[in-house]
Structures are given as C-alpha cells and as structure tokens.
Amino acid sequence: MSLFANLSEAEPDAAFALIEAYKADNFPFKVDLSPGFYRDEDARPWILPSVEKAKQQLWSDSTTDHEHLPILGHTALLDRAQSLIFGATCKDAATIASIQTIAGTGANHLGALFLAKARRPRSVWISDPTWINHHEIWQWVDSRIERQTYPYFNKQSFTINFEDTISTLKLKAKEGDIVIFHGCAHNPTGIDFTKDQWKAVAAVCEEKNLVPFFDVAYQGFATGDLAEDAWSVRHFFYNTSLEMLVAQSFSKNFGLYGERVGVLHVVCRTEIAKSKTLNMLSRLSRAEITTAPINGARIVAKVLGDADLKQQWQKDLLHMSHRMKSMRKRLLDALLKYQTPGSWDHILTDIGMFSMTGLQPDQIRQLKGIYHIYLLPSGRISITGLTEHNVEYVAMSINKVVTTPKLK
C-alpha cells in the first residue's frame, strides 16, 4: 500500500488541458483561442526583435556565464523593474523591497506567502471573475485565510459592477484584509476601472486600511503605453500612504514565457520596514528556489538598460497591441455582418489579450467538437489566436452555434 494512494485528485488545469487537446487535433483549420500567449499573424510564437537583439549581444560576450544570482535576484533587473512600474523618477524607491521571482505566478505566490507569515490576514479579496491561479495560490499558501470575492463583471451588460465593487469593499472588507487588483488588462474580462474609479477604489482602501496587491502581467502589452498601463499602481503609490505589493511579470510584454522572469515589490513606506521585509523575503525564497533563473533576467535587464533596445521594445509592444486591436475590430465586424445574436460591441472596447463572449457551455462544446475552435469553459477568448486567415471562420462558427443551439 502506497503512502500516497489516498491522495485526492484535482481537476486538470482547464487552460493547459485545452492546449494539449488542440495539439492533438489534426483538423487543418483548427483555432486555439484558449491560451494566454501572444501569437503572430500566422498564429505562431513571436520572438520580439528587441529580445532577439539582446540575446545576440549577451551571448557574443565571452564573460557571460551560468553562475547563481544573489538570493534577491539580478540587481539591474530589480532596479529597472522598479523604475518601469513606479516611474523613472521614483522618489520613494528607498522604501520598496524588491526580489526576483519565478515569473508572475512566483511573485503572486511569494507575496501571498510573505503576507501569510508576516500578517496572517483574515481575508483576501479577489475579483469575480479572475485569473484562476489567484484562488489556487492562496488556498495552498494558507487555507485558513478566507478567500472572498468582490463583484467585478456584469455578465449581462459586459461592464464593470463598480457600485457593487465599492459597496462590498466598504461594508465587508476589514482592516488589514488583502485586496487583489489587476493593474491593467483584467484577466479574463479585458475591462479595467477608469481613472476616476481607481481613485475611488484607492480612497476606500485607504479609509479601511486595506492592503492592495497588484498583479501586473501586461504593462505595455495592454495599450502599448507603459505609463498608461502603470497608472493604477502609480496612483496608489504616489497618492496614498498605503503599504502594498506588486507582482510584476515579464512573460507577456517580453514574450519570455518559458524563461519565467518576474519581480515582487513590497512598498514598505519606511527604510526599517524595507530592511526587515527583504530579510524575510530572502529567507522564504531561499527555502523554495534558492535563486531565480538568470537567462531571462539578463535579457530583460539588457533591454531596459539600453536606450536603443528599449526603443525597439516599445515598438514591439505597439506592434502587439495594435495587432490585437485590429483583430478585435475584424471579429466584431464579422459578427455584425452575420447579424449574430448577442452583445458584441465590448469586444472592440476591451483591452489586452482577453474578452468574455457570454457563450454558454453547450455552445463552447459545439465550437470545439464541430468547428475545432478551442476556448475556455468560462467563454473567455484569447484575441491573439485570431488572424486574418481564421477570423472569418471563427465569427461564422460562433454565429452557427448561437443561432442553431442544438447542432450535433
């Protein structure tokens, strides 16, 4: 009898299960609208030109080695990541504790672990809906911390439930509770708070003494504008006295998915608190990974530290964001051409990689089973899976399953 025979079995991760199913599908016109990975005009992975140039420069340098990084990570990466998210003239950098992580997931996990050990909050508040890993991370870090949700998305109007968001945080959240926010390009809805709404949310957090935890996976990738995509974080940082956390990922905006480059920032407000925070983060990280990977960190640091490479990177970001905006318009135009029943206008105004479709489970199953179009059970689509070659087919197929719900 094995010691592990009675382990409970979890459901397979929906996103990764769909990726495997898509790979195994031999249909020539299959379309993958499920993953959170950028794809080019031919639905293939795209290596950013800025990243390619940085790699060539790094590997032509004979001093490039494979040594361990310090426990806190790549020093240049940490400094440049801080400037990227908080602003180049960040006046309070002396109170920000930063550590390199295993991409955004690692930053979310280490931040949750740090808060669980340092504060043991009563609750963590997570938007409904959200990236599925937010719940998983907090469940495994400490199941005693109650995972609560605040209303975010109105499924009927495809808009933000802002009044319900505010009232929930005002009436139900308690001092010291953690609130997870998506810094930009909300996953899975593609809808963000307006600046006035962010100001109102920040005021509630300060009034209630809540702890904001920003998940920033799409800076520059969402709108193509680095400062615009960092606006929410910078507003909280410069216009409140709150201590907060920021999980910063470079997977999407650098296309370095497999390199796992991320940074966790903890805004401490005092240098003494920063020193103690860095000590604890170092201990927690040492016990889990010792040090973060070096290759991707070098690439990001190189691009951010070289004026020409950074300029090229910003062009790369605009290229990606413009392609997604173009595909949004093409999909909406095609759906309207087919007079597809439903609400679709939000597809054009959503930002970033994702949009919700409102498609029902049976319609999603039909899209996969009949038309070989793959999307998550939630109805979320990844815009990057659309190309000039398949967008018409996708729109036609959606129209078919919506207008003929009993298709076999």
C-alpha positions in Angstrom: 0.0 0.0 0.0 1.5 3.3 -1.1 1.6 6.3 1.3 0.1 8.3 -1.5 -2.7 6.0 -2.6 -5.4 8.1 -0.9 -4.4 11.5 -2.4 -7.4 13.4 -3.7 -7.3 14.1 -7.4 -7.8 17.6 -8.7 -9.4 18.5 -11.9 -6.8 19.1 -14.7 -6.0 22.8 -15.3 -8.5 23.8 -18.0 -6.2 26.1 -20.0 -3.3 23.6 -20.2 -5.7 20.7 -20.9 -7.1 22.6 -23.9 -3.7 23.3 -25.2 -2.9 19.6 -25.2 -6.2 18.8 -26.9 -5.5 21.4 -29.5 -2.1 20.0 -30.3 -3.6 16.5 -30.7 -6.3 17.8 -33.1 -5.3 17.0 -36.8 -8.1 19.2 -38.3 -6.3 21.6 -40.7 -8.4 24.7 -39.8 -8.3 24.3 -36.0 -8.2 27.6 -34.0 -6.8 28.0 -30.5 -8.5 30.8 -28.6 -7.6 29.5 -25.1 -4.0 30.3 -24.1 -2.6 33.5 -22.6 0.3 33.5 -25.1 0.9 36.1 -27.8 0.8 34.7 -31.4 1.8 36.5 -34.6 -0.2 37.0 -37.8 0.3 33.3 -38.6 -0.7 32.1 -35.1 2.9 31.2 -34.3 5.1 32.2 -31.3 6.8 35.5 -31.9 10.3 36.4 -30.6 10.4 40.2 -30.1 13.1 41.8 -32.2 14.3 43.7 -29.1 14.7 40.3 -27.3 16.5 38.7 -30.2 19.0 41.6 -30.4 19.6 41.4 -26.6 20.2 37.7 -26.8 22.7 38.1 -29.6 24.6 40.8 -27.6 24.6 38.8 -24.4 25.8 35.5 -26.0 28.5 37.2 -28.0 30.0 38.4 -24.8 32.6 35.9 -23.6 32.1 36.9 -20.0 28.5 35.6 -19.9 28.4 32.7 -17.6 25.9 30.4 -15.8 26.6 31.3 -12.2 24.0 31.7 -9.5 22.3 35.1 -9.0 22.2 36.5 -5.5 19.1 35.4 -3.4 17.3 38.7 -4.2 18.0 38.3 -7.9 19.6 40.2 -10.7 20.4 43.7 -9.3 20.0 45.6 -12.6 16.7 43.8 -13.3 15.3 44.8 -9.9 16.3 48.5 -10.3 14.9 48.8 -13.8 11.8 46.8 -13.0 11.1 49.3 -10.2 11.5 52.3 -12.5 9.3 50.6 -15.1 6.3 50.1 -12.8 6.7 53.0 -10.3 8.2 55.6 -12.7 11.7 56.5 -13.7 11.8 59.3 -11.1 10.5 57.2 -8.3 11.2 59.4 -5.2 10.4 56.7 -2.6 12.5 53.8 -4.1 14.4 53.6 -0.8 11.3 52.1 0.8 10.5 49.5 -1.9 11.7 45.9 -1.2 12.1 44.0 -4.5 13.0 40.4 -5.2 13.2 38.4 -8.4 10.6 35.6 -8.7 9.6 32.8 -11.0 7.5 35.0 -13.3 4.2 36.4 -12.2 3.0 33.2 -10.6 6.0 33.1 -8.4 5.6 36.8 -7.5 1.9 36.2 -6.5 2.9 33.1 -4.5 5.8 34.7 -2.7 3.7 37.7 -1.9 0.9 35.6 -0.5 3.4 33.5 1.5 5.0 36.7 2.9 1.7 38.2 3.9 0.5 34.9 5.4 3.7 34.7 7.5 4.1 38.4 8.3 0.5 39.4 8.9 -1.9 36.4 8.8 -4.7 38.5 7.3 -8.3 37.5 8.0 -9.3 37.5 4.3 -8.1 38.1 0.8 -10.5 39.7 -1.6 -10.3 38.6 -5.2 -12.3 39.9 -8.2 -15.1 37.8 -9.6 -14.0 36.6 -12.1 -10.2 36.5 -12.0 -7.2 34.5 -13.1 -7.8 31.1 -11.8 -4.4 30.8 -10.1 -5.2 33.6 -7.6 -7.6 31.3 -5.7 -5.2 28.3 -6.1 -2.2 30.2 -4.7 -4.0 31.5 -1.6 -5.6 28.1 -1.0 -2.3 26.4 -0.9 -0.4 29.1 0.9 -2.8 29.1 3.9 -6.3 27.7 3.7 -7.1 29.4 7.0 -7.1 32.8 5.2 -10.6 33.2 3.9 -10.8 33.8 0.2 -13.6 36.2 -0.6 -14.7 37.7 -3.9 -15.8 41.3 -4.7 -18.2 41.7 -7.7 -16.4 42.9 -10.8 -18.1 41.8 -14.0 -21.7 42.2 -15.1 -22.3 39.2 -17.4 -25.4 40.7 -18.9 -24.0 44.2 -19.9 -20.4 43.2 -20.2 -19.4 46.1 -18.0 -17.9 46.5 -14.5 -20.1 46.2 -11.5 -18.4 49.2 -10.0 -21.0 50.2 -7.4 -21.1 46.6 -6.1 -17.3 46.6 -6.0 -17.2 49.7 -3.9 -20.0 48.7 -1.6 -18.5 45.3 -1.0 -15.1 46.7 0.0 -16.7 49.4 2.1 -19.1 47.2 4.0 -17.5 43.8 4.2 -13.7 44.2 4.0 -11.9 44.6 7.3 -8.8 46.5 8.3 -5.7 44.5 7.2 -7.5 42.5 4.6 -5.7 41.9 1.3 -7.3 43.1 -2.0 -6.0 41.7 -5.3 -6.3 44.1 -8.2 -5.3 43.6 -11.8 -3.1 46.5 -12.7 -4.2 46.6 -16.3 -5.9 44.4 -18.9 -8.0 42.5 -16.5 -8.0 38.7 -16.9 -10.4 37.3 -18.1 -12.7 40.3 -18.8 -10.4 42.7 -20.6 -12.2 45.6 -18.8 -10.4 47.9 -16.4 -11.5 50.5 -14.0 -11.5 54.1 -15.3 -9.0 56.5 -13.6 -11.9 58.1 -11.6 -12.9 54.6 -10.5 -9.4 53.8 -9.5 -9.3 56.9 -7.4 -12.5 55.9 -5.7 -11.1 52.4 -5.0 -7.9 53.8 -3.6 -9.8 56.1 -1.3 -11.8 53.2 0.1 -8.6 51.1 0.6 -7.0 54.0 2.5 -10.1 54.7 4.5 -10.4 51.0 5.5 -6.6 50.4 5.8 -6.7 47.6 3.3 -3.6 46.1 1.7 -3.6 46.4 -2.1 -1.9 43.6 -4.0 -1.5 44.4 -7.7 -1.0 41.7 -10.3 0.7 43.4 -13.3 1.2 40.9 -16.1 0.5 43.2 -19.1 2.3 46.5 -18.7 2.9 48.0 -22.2 1.2 44.9 -23.7 -2.3 46.2 -22.9 -2.4 49.6 -24.6 1.1 49.8 -25.9 1.8 52.7 -23.5 4.0 51.8 -20.5 2.9 54.7 -18.4 -0.8 54.3 -19.1 -0.7 50.7 -18.1 1.0 51.5 -14.9 -1.4 54.3 -13.9 -3.3 52.4 -11.3 -0.2 51.3 -9.4 1.4 54.7 -9.6 -1.8 56.4 -8.3 -1.8 54.1 -5.2 1.9 54.6 -4.7 2.1 58.4 -5.0 -1.4 59.4 -3.8 -2.0 57.2 -0.8 0.0 56.3 2.3 -0.8 52.6 1.9 1.7 49.8 2.0 1.1 47.5 -0.9 2.5 44.7 -3.1 3.1 44.4 -6.8 3.6 41.2 -8.7 5.3 42.1 -11.9 5.6 39.6 -14.8 7.7 39.9 -18.0 6.3 36.9 -19.7 3.7 38.7 -21.9 5.4 42.0 -22.6 8.8 40.4 -23.5 7.4 37.1 -24.9 9.7 35.3 -22.4 7.1 32.7 -21.3 9.4 29.9 -20.7 12.2 32.0 -19.1 10.0 32.8 -16.0 11.0 36.3 -15.3 9.2 38.2 -12.6 9.7 40.6 -9.6 7.8 41.1 -6.4 7.8 44.6 -5.0 6.7 45.4 -1.4 6.1 49.0 -0.7 7.0 49.4 2.9 7.0 53.2 3.4 9.9 53.2 5.9 13.5 52.0 5.4 13.4 49.9 8.6 10.4 48.1 7.4 12.1 47.6 4.0 15.1 46.0 5.6 13.0 43.6 7.6 10.9 42.8 4.6 13.9 42.0 2.4 15.2 39.7 5.1 12.0 37.7 5.3 11.6 37.6 1.5 15.1 36.3 1.2 14.5 33.5 3.7 11.3 32.5 2.1 12.7 32.5 -1.4 15.9 30.6 -0.3 13.8 27.8 1.2 11.9 27.4 -2.1 14.1 28.2 -5.0 17.5 29.5 -3.6 17.8 31.9 -6.5 15.8 32.8 -9.6 16.9 31.9 -13.2 19.5 34.1 -14.8 19.0 33.9 -18.5 15.6 35.7 -18.9 16.6 38.2 -16.2 19.7 39.2 -18.2 17.6 39.7 -21.3 15.0 41.9 -19.6 17.7 43.9 -17.8 19.7 44.3 -21.0 16.7 45.7 -23.0 15.6 48.0 -20.2 19.1 49.3 -19.7 20.0 50.0 -23.3 18.3 53.1 -25.0 18.2 51.6 -28.5 16.9 48.2 -27.3 14.3 49.8 -25.1 13.1 51.9 -28.0 12.8 48.8 -30.2 11.0 47.1 -27.3 8.4 49.9 -27.2 7.9 49.4 -30.9 7.4 45.7 -30.3 4.8 46.5 -27.7 2.9 48.8 -30.1 3.1 46.1 -32.8 1.5 43.5 -30.5 -1.2 45.8 -29.0 -2.1 47.2 -32.5 -2.5 43.7 -33.9 -4.8 42.7 -31.1 -6.9 45.9 -31.6 -7.1 45.1 -35.3 -8.3 41.6 -34.6 -10.9 42.9 -32.2 -12.3 45.1 -34.9 -12.2 42.3 -37.5 -14.0 39.9 -35.2 -16.7 42.4 -34.3 -17.2 43.4 -37.9 -17.6 39.8 -38.9 -20.1 39.0 -36.1 -22.2 42.1 -37.0 -22.1 41.1 -40.7 -23.6 37.7 -39.8 -26.1 39.5 -37.5 -25.1 37.2 -34.7 -27.5 37.5 -31.7 -25.9 38.7 -28.5 -23.9 41.6 -27.2 -20.6 42.0 -29.0 -19.6 45.7 -29.0 -17.5 45.3 -25.9 -15.0 43.2 -27.9 -13.8 46.4 -29.5 -13.5 48.4 -26.3 -11.9 45.7 -24.2 -8.1 45.9 -23.9 -5.4 43.4 -23.7 -5.4 39.8 -24.6 -8.9 38.6 -23.5 -12.6 39.2 -23.8 -15.6 37.4 -22.5 -18.1 36.1 -25.1 -21.1 35.2 -23.0 -21.2 31.8 -24.8 -22.9 29.0 -23.0 -21.3 25.7 -22.1 -23.1 23.7 -24.8 -22.1 26.4 -27.4 -18.5 26.2 -26.3 -18.6 22.4 -26.6 -20.0 22.7 -30.1 -17.3 25.1 -31.2 -14.7 22.6 -30.1 -16.5 19.4 -31.2 -17.8 20.6 -34.6 -15.6 23.5 -35.6 -12.4 22.7 -33.8 -12.3 26.1 -32.1 -10.9 25.9 -28.6 -11.8 28.4 -25.8 -12.1 28.1 -22.0 -15.3 26.9 -20.4 -15.8 30.4 -19.0 -16.3 31.7 -22.5 -13.1 33.7 -22.4 -11.4 34.1 -25.7 -7.7 35.0 -26.3 -7.7 37.6 -29.1 -4.1 36.6 -30.1 -5.4 33.4 -31.5 -7.2 35.3 -34.2 -5.5 36.0 -37.6 -6.6 37.4 -40.9 -6.8 33.8 -42.1 -9.2 32.5 -39.4 -11.2 35.4 -38.0 -14.0 35.0 -40.6 -14.2 31.3 -39.8 -14.4 31.9 -36.1 -17.2 34.5 -36.5 -19.1 32.2 -38.8 -18.8 29.3 -36.3 -19.9 31.4 -33.4 -22.9 32.6 -35.4 -23.7 29.0 -36.2 -23.7 27.8 -32.5 -25.6 30.8 -31.3 -28.3 30.7 -33.9 -28.6 26.8 -34.1 -28.1 25.8 -30.4 -28.9 22.1 -31.0 -26.3 21.5 -33.6 -24.8 18.0 -33.3 
